[in-house]
């Protein structure tokens, strides 16, 4: 295991565990320094005990680098690997085994922490056949949303990566903002080019229920929208859910064949169970997605599988149980 491989795995496991914050940023900064430093210099510094003189390298990161250079598995990496992961209930494990991909993820093109290639390779290593890259649309400037030119550049990058990674497939996409009037934050010609479009509300989350309902219904009725993302906008323990007429919204999703996302992020777990049951009763399709912003977060999909299993969502109503070609046939059909 090289120092780069060791630090990549440590950052992955920190992301998976939701450690986040300063600690993850410190290890990520150290990873970037190691990538940019000549291996011979790393060897020399490890021997001289001067790794911590490199910018961004501290005691813990320097120790891990030195251990990897000696051919050892860093002690901190061993600790992270051994941390207990809660057992997955059999019903949820069966849902996860049926999934072929993930329809909502982010990269460094917007507010994610890893490249498209790194996200794709991590998804492939988890057994996925495809990953939809759905970075943010331009209006969400705080998340460095993609304007027309940047989206077109990303589409070129994805095409080149698909040539390299086949048979694994990166599906083109965007998490497009639902505007206050129910419009979509991207031109129709670009929406039509994308494989998967997730439409989400990111602003005016406290809008009154009547107007929020109309806003969401108009969005899910668009022939370009495939998935309604994190429908309540809640952040567990931090932000209450938006209010809307769930019967109207989910009836519209069923009518226009727009899937309801089961968002697997631990701080979202959206929709809540009562609304998930309403969507199920209306005959909606579902997409169990991670909304991952880092490679380790792709493992969070099991959270959504647990929610789907709890209410008994049939496998044939989960769109990402479909092979890629069948999924794309579905997204093109409505």
Secondary structure, DSSP 8 states (H G I E B T S, - for coil): --HHHHHHHHHHHHHHTT--HHHHHHHHHHHHHHHHS-HHHHHHHHHHT-GGGSTT--HHHHHHHHHHHTT---HHHHHHHHS------HHHHHHHHH--EES-B--TTTT-SS-HHHHHHHHHHTT-SEEEE--BBTT-GGGT-B-HHHHHHHHHHHHHHHHHHTTSEEEEEEEEEB-TTS-BSS-HHHHHH-SEEEEE--S-TT--HHHHHHHHHHHHTSTT--EE-STT--BTTTB------HHHHHHHHHHTT-EEEEE--TTT-BS-HHHHHHHHHTT--EEEE--BSSGGGGGGHHHHHHHHHHHT--GGGBGGGS-HHHHHHHHHT-
